[in-house]
């Protein structure tokens, strides 16, 4: 999966990310209304008109909750974080 450089800040945890990726369209740039899942907190964000991340509306959240790809991505990010946290605890 290709990624492009694009700086964004998670609405939920303020983590800064410097890349985005789309497995269906590797060269795609974000558009208003697109979803982005934070790799730090695993919560979905939505791009606004200025391409800043915001909280999903209730209607958007219902759509995200029903989207299998989104839910699989969230589970995968949580699993990676869990392994990373486990390894960090083992080292300390």
Secondary structure, 3 states (H helix, E strand, C coil): CCEEEEEEECCCCCCEEEEEECCCCCCCCCCCCCEEECCCCCCEEEECCCCCEECCCHHHHHHHHHCHHHHHHHHHHHHHHHHHHHHHHHHC
